[in-house]
Every structure is written in structure tokens, then in C-alpha cells.
């Protein structure tokens, strides 16, 4: 288990005026948010870092359907732990958390990383893991040729987002 202070600062919020089926948010810089959002095509928007909160002129404002993303390195796992603690404590009510996506930071995880990732994924409504993809270092994912596993992940989050709370 990662070390975390007894009381952390409130998770930062980010206002989102582009209300799509899925809103993807990063839990830290370099989380892989843009890559994960691209897997959904036009159904998702990359909200950057922070907990997305619906904004704009539309009334009533929708409850955003949010997938949060973190890397499997120390900073990413620590951020995911802090975020999930606040979410579980009921401090992030403005939008609906669909789940956590952990994106590998290297071709192979250390045992300690894998154990911490597994623990964190269990704390989320839908925890998913995206393994290292060497090709994504030089070009974006080809959404027309995603591996079956990634298609299943995207379908699962889409189905959750379409459900009524």
C-alpha cells in the first residue's frame, strides 16, 4: 500500500462544456488521457487533469460519465490511490465515476506495481488495465484495428455510460 497523508487537499475540479457520452480525465500529467479518449472515437472528450464537472448553458446540466486514467509508475499509482480514497469518501459527487484505467508505463511491471495496480482496480466501479503498446510511442492507436481486449474495454465503458444511474 502506498503512503498517503491523513488528509489530502480536495481533488481539483475542471469544468467541461463538451458533454459527450464519456469524459476521460487524467489523475496526473502524462497519464495517457488523450490516448484513452481516442479509443472511444467521437464518443469521448479528453477533459485533461481534474475531476470533470459539467458546465455551460445547457440546463439542467448533465452528470458526466467519467473514466479516470493513471499510469502504473509510482506517481500514477499514488495519484490513483489518493483519488479513489476521496471518491470512496463521497467527496466527488458532481459526476459519475465509471471506472479507472491504468496504462502500463513500461513493457513489464514489477511485482509490487502489479500488486498495487490490482488493489486499486478493485476499488473502482470498473477497473481496467491497458498493457504496454510499443507502437503507441510513435503513432496514435488505430481505432479501426484495436485488439479484441481494447474493444471489450471500450464496449464495457460505453454500456455503463448509457445506463441510467
N, C-alpha and C positions, 0 to 999 in steps of 0.2 A: 504494500500500500504506500502511496506517495505521501510525503509530509505535506500538511496543509495547515495554515493558521486557523486558530479557533474561530475567528470571524473575518470573513473576506469582504471586500468592498462590493457593493451591488454590481451585478453584471451590467455592462454598458448596453444601452438601447440604441437602435438605429431605425429611423423612420423609413418606411418603404411605401412608395406610391404606386409601384408596379405590382398589382395584385394578380399573380398567376397561380396556377394550381399548386405549385411547390415553391417555397422560398428557401434558398440554400444559404446558410450563414457559417462563417468561419469562427472557430473558437480562439484562433491566434493567427498571426501573419504567416503566410505560406502554407496554410492548412490544406490546400487543394480544392478550395471552394469553387473556383472557376471551372476546373476540370469536372468536378461532380455535377455542377449545374449543367454543363454541356451534355452530359449523358442523358438528360431529360429533354433535350432539344428546346423547342419553344414553350414547353410546359413549365419551365423553371426560370427563376431570376436569381442572380448572384447578389446577395444583399451585403457582401463584404463582411466585416467583423462586427459583432454585437448582436444582441437579441432583437430580431426584427419585430417591429410594431407597425401595424397598418396606419397610413396617413393619407391625406389627400381630401378631395372634395366629396367623394362618394359617401353617401350615408344610407344605411348605417355602415360603418367601417367593418370590413370582414375580419374574422380571426384568421391570421395567416397560418398556413400549414408548413411547418419548418423542419428541415433536415439540417442538423449541425454537423460540421466536419472538423476533424483534427488529424494531425499526423501521429505516427506511432513513436516519435522520438520523445525524449524526456519532457520538453516544453509542451508538446501536444498532449501527452497523456496527463500531465499536471493540469493543463487548461481544461481538459475534458472532465477530470475529477472535480475541479472547482465548480465548473458549470453544472454538472449533474447534481452536486450537493445543493446548489441554490434552486435548481429546478425541483428536486425532490422535497425541498422545504417549502414549496409553493410560492417562491419569490418571483417566478417568471410566468405570470398568468395572462399576459396580453395576447399571446399567440399560442398555438397548439404545437407541441413538440411531437413530430412523427418518429424521429429517431436520430441516432448517432451513427455517422460513418467514419471509421478510422481508415486512413490511407497509409499504406506502408511507406516508410521513409528510406528503405533500403531493400535490396533483394532478399535478405534473410533477417528475420527478427531474432534477437537474443531471447533466451528463455524467460528472463524477467520481463521483457517487453511483451511477449506473447501472453504471459500470465496476467499482467496488468490490463492489457487490451481486452482479454476475455472477461475480466471482472467488470470493467467499465461497460462493455457491450451489454452485459446482463442487467445493468442498472437503467438502461434506456428502454423506452417502449418498443423500439425495434432497432437492435444493434446490428450493424453490418460492417464487414471488413473488406477492403479492396486491396488485393495483393499488389506488390510492386509490378509496374509495367515499364520495362526499359524503353519501349517505343515512345511513351508519353514524354520522355525527356527531350525529344527532338521534334515532335509534332502532336497536335491535339488528338484525342480519341476519334476514331472513325465510327460515328453513331450508327452507320449502316452495317457495320461489321463487328459489333460488340460480341465478346464471348458470352456464352449462354448464362454464366453466373452473373455477369453485369446486367444482362437483360432481365433476369429474375429479380435482382435488387431494384431496378428501376420500376418494374411492374408492381412490385410489392409496395413501394412508397406511393406510386400513383394511386393504387387501390385504397390505401389508407387515407390519402388526401381527399379522395372522392367520397369517403364515408362521412356520415353525419356524426358529430361528437356525441 
